[in-house]
Amino acid sequence: MEFAGQTAIVTGVARGFGRAIVRRLARGGARVVAGDTNLPGAEETAALVKKDGGEATPCHVDISSAKSVQSMVDLALSTYGNRVDILVNNAGIQILESIEETSEEHWDRVIGVNMKGPFLTCRAVIPIMKKQGRGHIVNIASVGARNGGTFAGVHYIASKGGVLAMTKKLGKELGQYGIVVNGVNPGPSLTDMMADWPRAIVDGVVKNTPLGRMAEPEDIADAVAFLASDAARFVHGETIEVNGGLVCD
Ligand SMILES: NC(=O)c1ccc[n+]([C@@H]2O[C@H](COP(=O)([O-])OP(=O)(O)OC[C@H]3O[C@@H](n4cnc5c(N)ncnc54)[C@H](O)[C@@H]3O)[C@@H](O)[C@H]2O)c1
């Protein structure tokens, strides 16, 4: 129970990686506030946690809105003992289109969720973590930020590059307060986000992955749990690759 007595906030929890991350942290003893725009999905995740014997509180959040993020953080404080030990920035959206097809509206929407969202959640929890003198932040970026991606649009790849840079910057700024900041770069995984990826692209990814498969949500959740735990106490400002060797250097 490496997270016993700890409070975690995870975003994008209604399905995919977020659901697996909530279940993994709760199995480790964390009490999790689980936020998503899809409240019924977040409630389903919390019900699964309960079945696992853990504790999670679902909530509606739109991470691109400062007001909505603040309500989620207030809920965590009032529900679980006035502390936030772990923040996992997982929520994200993807639009598949070429740069010529990309409207300003799509650019603003993807950057607003994928890059501004983690900024808003970090800004809201950092004062709490500073007061505690400890905290772990884990940002979910993407292997696409390193290799330009396979099929996702330019807004998505740019937003994930921003998350990588933000992880380094926050590492530099927050280490002195005992706040450990890291990230995970997942390789492609057949979650709902990837439902529109053409079969040939998916087959190509598997063929080029030395471990011979796509990522599973639990692969990502285990990496997040490591970075959120004391086992990673001297890993800082780093983003670890979880892609089966698809991109390694
Ligand atoms: N699946 C992949 O191959 C892959 C690869 C690399 C990185 N990622 C990243 O991992 C994260 C999770 O991906 P996934 O595959 O589980 O995606 P998913 O689409 O299955 O789940 C994303 C969740 O985020 C929620 N969400 C979307 N916008 C939100 C907002 N504004 N506020 C709160 N919640 C919101 C959705 O409702 C959904 O439940 C994303 O950041 C994604 O970019 C995914």
The ligand as a Gaussian input file, in Angstrom:
#p B3LYP/6-31G(d) Opt

LIG

0 1
 N       -4.009000       6.154000     -26.462000
 C       -2.827000       6.457000     -26.931000
 O       -2.309000       5.832000     -27.863000
 C       -2.014000       7.569000     -26.319000
 C       -0.653000       7.663000     -26.658000
 C        0.101000       8.685000     -26.109000
 C       -0.478000       9.571000     -25.217000
 N       -1.798000       9.453000     -24.901000
 C       -2.339000      10.416000     -23.945000
 O       -2.799000       9.723000     -22.805000
 C       -3.921000      10.407000     -22.226000
 C       -5.101000       9.443000     -22.110000
 O       -5.345000       8.898000     -23.384000
 P       -6.463000       7.809000     -23.655000
 O       -5.994000       7.033000     -24.827000
 O       -6.823000       7.111000     -22.400000
 O       -7.650000       8.771000     -24.156000
 P       -9.240000       8.604000     -24.094000
 O       -9.772000       9.488000     -25.169000
 O       -9.623000       7.181000     -24.101000
 O       -9.575000       9.226000     -22.663000
 C       -9.388000      10.599000     -22.410000
 C      -10.333000      11.021000     -21.309000
 O      -10.142000      12.433000     -21.099000
 C      -11.430000      13.022000     -20.939000
 N      -11.375000      14.448000     -21.288000
 C      -11.293000      14.994000     -22.528000
 N      -11.293000      16.333000     -22.447000
 C      -11.378000      16.648000     -21.134000
 C      -11.420000      17.871000     -20.419000
 N      -11.427000      19.056000     -21.045000
 N      -11.480000      17.832000     -19.065000
 C      -11.513000      16.640000     -18.419000
 N      -11.498000      15.449000     -19.043000
 C      -11.427000      15.446000     -20.383000
 C      -12.335000      12.224000     -21.882000
 O      -13.701000      12.386000     -21.550000
 C      -11.819000      10.817000     -21.684000
 O      -12.474000      10.156000     -20.633000
 C       -4.192000      11.592000     -23.140000
 O       -3.546000      12.746000     -22.624000
 C       -3.546000      11.183000     -24.436000
 O       -3.166000      12.278000     -25.223000
 C       -2.579000       8.463000     -25.418000

